[in-house]
């Protein structure tokens, strides 16, 4: 396992940890929507990191293209206007 895979996996894990923390805060304070939006953004970032690791490991150009196509989903979530204000 290369060091890039380890670092990307640690980054995804940190994003999911932050998402869990902010989701638990949002469950206790449902009127604070910024906590939920941060959790969703952290989950989308973690998914992007995991998909990037899959891009590193793609054995064929077809698999690379398929993973790259799926990367548009979390990227679209992160580019929503709610996350850019």
Buried (B, 14 or more C-beta within 10 A) or exposed (E): EEEEEEEBBEBBEBBBEBBEBBBEBBEEEEEEEEBBBBBBBBBBBBBBBBBBBBEEEBEEEEEBEEBBEBBEEBBEBBEEEEEEE
